[in-house]
């Protein structure tokens, strides 16, 4: 799969050396490859898709920075941040269970597309539209949104009701950047998703 990542980088007139990992925490090359391939697939269907990919690596614990915003055109990781998962996905630092079911209080995995913003009880919030049946297509109905929260910061990351909640200190900047048609790649090594997702070449 890595050869496809190389091809994408070359196609964008980038080199691997130009892919600037300036943060201490960074996604693996394998995960970046998967996310960029997913972006390429969606781009064919959605020509106005922004050249921004947000990776959420739910295989990592919540006490490390596991959300990454990547600029496809420059190869730069723009943000590396803490992000919460749903309380019923895992009451500790690790998320272990995911759901597309309403009122499950679990997080989603798979590809989602950002929509419009609104002001809710958590302030500026960003609606998400799930693209993968069985995994996240109820995200909008479930009000799974990106928002800031007082329970997410460098000292402590609590749990949401399924939303990928961010530190209030940075959430508005990230939301303004990725709103209105950019791709979210929420990863977890779920065997069914890995073997059935069209975004993963299945």
N, C-alpha and C positions, 0 to 999 in steps of 0.2 A: 504493500500500500504506500510505502514511503516514496516510491518512484513517482506516484501521482502528485504528491506534495512538491517534489522537485519540479515536475512539469508545470504546476501552477505557479510556482515561484518564478521560473524562467519566463513563463508567459506574461508575467507582470513586471518583467525587467528587474527582478530582484535576484539576489544571491542569498545563500544561507547565511553568509556573514552579515548581510544587511538586515536579516531578521533579528531585530534588536530586543533581546531579553534583558531589559534593564532592571527588572525587579528580582528580588531574591527568590520569590515563589514564582514558578512558571509551569505551564502544562508540558507534558511530554511531547516529543515530536510525533509520536503515534496519535495522540489525542488531537494535536493541531492538524495533522493530516486528515483525520476523520471529519473534523469540523469544517475544514476548507472544502473537502469533497462534498459535504452536505450543502455548503453554500453554493458551490458550482451547480449542483443539481437544482436547487431552488432558483438560482439565477436564470436558468433556461426557462422556467415556468413563470418567473416573476422578474422581468427585465429591469424594473425600477428598484430592485432590492439594493439597499445600501451596502457599500464595501466595508461593512463592519460586522464582525462576528463576536458574540459573547459566549464564552465557554463557562459552564458551571460543572465542575468535576465533583460529583457527589460520591465518588469513590474515596475521596479524601475527607478527613474529619473536619468539623466546623471550626476547630480552633487553629486552622491554618488558612491562609488566603487561597481560596479555591474558585473564585470568579475572576475571569480574565476577559478584558475587552481588547480585541485585536483589530488594528487597522489593516485591512487586506492590501491596500495600495502601497503602504510603506513598510509593512511587515513589523510594525511596532506594537508592543503590548502597552496600551494606553493606561489601563488600570489593572491592578491586582488586589482584590479585596476579599474581606470576610463576607460570607453569606449564610443565612439561616436555612434550615429545612423544616418541613412539617413535623409537628410533635408526634404524629402517629407513623411517620417514616422512621423514627428512631428517637427515643427520649434522651439518649446520650449524645456524644459528639458525632457518632456515625449514623448516616442514613442507610437503612437496610431494606425498606419496603416502600413501594411507590404505587400510586393509584390514579385512575382517571375518574373515579367515582365521586359524585357530589357528596359533600359533608364528610368525606373520609379524613380530612385534615392531614393528608399526605401530599408530598411533593410530586411533581411530574418529571418524567425523563423524555428525551427525544427532541425533535426540532419544533421550535415555536417561532412565530413572527411577532415582532412588536407592533402595537397599534397606537392608539391615541392616549394622551395623558388626561388626568382629571385630578381634582383636589378632593381627597377623602379624609377619613379619620386619621390617617397616617401622613397627611399632607400630600405633596405631589406624588402621584402614583401612575404606573404605566401598565396598560392592559396588554395581555398576551393572547395570541391566537394559536392554538395547537394544530399541528399539521399531521399528526400521526394517530390514526384511529386505534383505539384500545389503550393508548398511552397518555395522550394529552389533549384530545379534541374537546374536552369539556372545560378546559382551562378558563375560557372567557365566562362561561356560565357559572363556574365555581368561584369567580372573582380571584383567580390566581394572578396576582399582579406583582410587579416590582415596586417596592416602596421602602422608605427609610424607617428605621425603628430604633428606639432607645435601648432595646435589648441586643443590639448588634454593635460591637466595637472591638478594639484591639485587646481589651481585657476580658471580655465575656461575649459569647454568642449564645443566645437562647433559642427558642423554637417558635415558629410561626404556625399558622393553620394551613400551611401548604405553600405559602408565598416565598419566593426567593428574596427575603428582606435584607436590606443593606444598612450599613452605618449611616445615620442621619447626616453626618458631616460631609459625606460624599455622594449620597444617593441622588440628589437633584442634578448634579453635574453629569452623572452617568445616564440618568433618565433622559436628559436633554440631548445627549449625544446619540443614544441608540433608539430613540422613539421613532415611530412612523416608518416601519418597513425595514427593519434589520433582523438578522437571524440570531436566535438563541439556540445553543447546542448544549442541552442538559444531559450530561453523561453519567451512566452507571453501567457496570458490566452485567446487565440483565440478559440472560441467555436468549430469551424469546425475542426481545428487541434487537439484539445483535444479529440474529439470524433471519429476521423478517423485515427490518426497516429498509425501505426503498432508498433512503438517504445514505445507507451504508453499502449500497451496491447490490442489494438482494432483489 
